[in-house]
Amino acid sequence: MGESTPAGLDTSTMHPARRYNYWLGGKDHFAADRASGDLIEKFHPTIRTTARENRAFLRRAVHHLAADAGIDQFLDIGTGLPTADNTHEVAQRANPDARVVYVDNDPMVMAHARALLDGAGATCYIEQDLRNPGAILADPQLTDTIDLSRPVGLTLVAVLHFIPTHQQARDIVGELLAALAPGSHLILTHGTTDFATPHERAYAEQLLRGGPADAYPRSHDQIAEYFTGLHLIEPGLVPVSDWRPNPDAPRPSAHDVALYGGVARLGD
Ligand SMILES: C[S@@+](CC[C@H](N)C(=O)[O-])C[C@H]1O[C@@H](n2cnc3c(N)ncnc32)[C@H](O)[C@@H]1O
């Protein structure tokens, strides 16, 4: 995107959706997003691989739910800017009747979503914050689009690590899952420094303390707690590149990917 500023957008501070778009090779970012992206890339040189592998996991997981698990409605929180294979496109390729509610707190995502969702079947977009799960669940656009008495695929992909404390993240996931019907599924990815060297881990902590980093890496055990009460499907909570990988695609290491992903079913 050029440096002209869409009305109502603060482009002077970095925003994760635009920085992620930068790493993915998109065009919708500003100088502050690129500066933050470049700083993080210094500490984690494979961050673009991380972003691409995260997207590929999202695609495989949504396809699995829509094609094999009978899920025909999705709640995708932390949508991001449109890119290739958005959730409704993947789901509707498997089931043209699939319905999708997108939620993000970035107004620029909203601006793009209007264009993207034009003619996109039963989809809607809500500008809301993950920290307000009650407001998301009660939004009339959500209840007009999906039926919470039937199973839903909830995607929290590369978004929960923006919640600063583990307990708050747990509470948010718990509140969302409590509103979902049995047979619903959670698709989740989350940043980690489990595979980082001690030096890399120390630098990550320094970036977080100093301000420029805003994603809170968590351990496998902590991330597994977000799946409490759910049944993780095979292969469990693993580096995203190891979750049902495409055998023909290159498989980057857990160190380079630095993201766990898992899919789990809410029991009957
Ligand atoms: C790294 S992107 C991930 C996009 C997409 N889920 C994917 O995995 O490709 C994170 C997204 O979460 C959104 N986000 C961050 N914090 C959020 C919050 N508190 N509430 C809602 N959305 C949030 C950002 O605006 C951004 O679009």
The ligand as a Tripos MOL2 file, in Angstrom:
@<TRIPOS>MOLECULE
LIG
   27    29     1     0     0
SMALL
NO_CHARGES

@<TRIPOS>ATOM
      1 C1         -0.6810  -12.6650   12.7960 C.3       1 LIG1
      2 S1         -2.2580  -12.1560   12.2250 S.3       1 LIG1
      3 C2         -3.0450  -13.7310   11.9240 C.3       1 LIG1
      4 C3         -4.0830  -13.6930   10.8310 C.3       1 LIG1
      5 C4         -4.7510  -15.0270   10.5100 C.3       1 LIG1
      6 N1         -5.4450  -15.5650   11.6540 N.3       1 LIG1
      7 C5         -3.7400  -16.0230   10.0450 C.2       1 LIG1
      8 O1         -3.3250  -16.8490   10.8670 O.co2     1 LIG1
      9 O2         -3.3190  -15.9780    8.8940 O.co2     1 LIG1
     10 C6         -3.0360  -11.6630   13.7600 C.3       1 LIG1
     11 C7         -4.3750  -10.9840   13.5810 C.3       1 LIG1
     12 O3         -4.9830  -10.8830   14.8640 O.3       1 LIG1
     13 C8         -5.5370   -9.5760   14.9920 C.3       1 LIG1
     14 N2         -5.5580   -9.2530   16.4450 N.ar      1 LIG1
     15 C9         -4.5090   -9.0350   17.2790 C.ar      1 LIG1
     16 N3         -4.9560   -8.7810   18.5280 N.ar      1 LIG1
     17 C10        -6.3140   -8.8580   18.4580 C.ar      1 LIG1
     18 C11        -7.3480   -8.6790   19.4180 C.ar      1 LIG1
     19 N4         -7.0630   -8.3880   20.6990 N.pl3     1 LIG1
     20 N5         -8.6350   -8.8060   19.0180 N.ar      1 LIG1
     21 C12        -8.9270   -9.0950   17.7190 C.ar      1 LIG1
     22 N6         -7.9900   -9.2800   16.7700 N.ar      1 LIG1
     23 C13        -6.7050   -9.1530   17.1340 C.ar      1 LIG1
     24 C14        -4.6300   -8.6740   14.2070 C.3       1 LIG1
     25 O4         -5.2750   -7.4840   13.8110 O.3       1 LIG1
     26 C15        -4.2740   -9.5700   13.0400 C.3       1 LIG1
     27 O5         -5.1820   -9.4030   11.9810 O.3       1 LIG1
@<TRIPOS>BOND
     1     1     2 1
     2     2     3 1
     3     2    10 1
     4     3     4 1
     5     4     5 1
     6     5     6 1
     7     5     7 1
     8     7     8 2
     9     7     9 1
    10    10    11 1
    11    11    12 1
    12    11    26 1
    13    12    13 1
    14    13    14 1
    15    13    24 1
    16    14    15 ar
    17    14    23 ar
    18    15    16 ar
    19    16    17 ar
    20    17    18 ar
    21    17    23 ar
    22    18    19 1
    23    18    20 ar
    24    20    21 ar
    25    21    22 ar
    26    22    23 ar
    27    24    25 1
    28    24    26 1
    29    26    27 1
@<TRIPOS>SUBSTRUCTURE
     1 LIG1         1 GROUP 0 **** ****
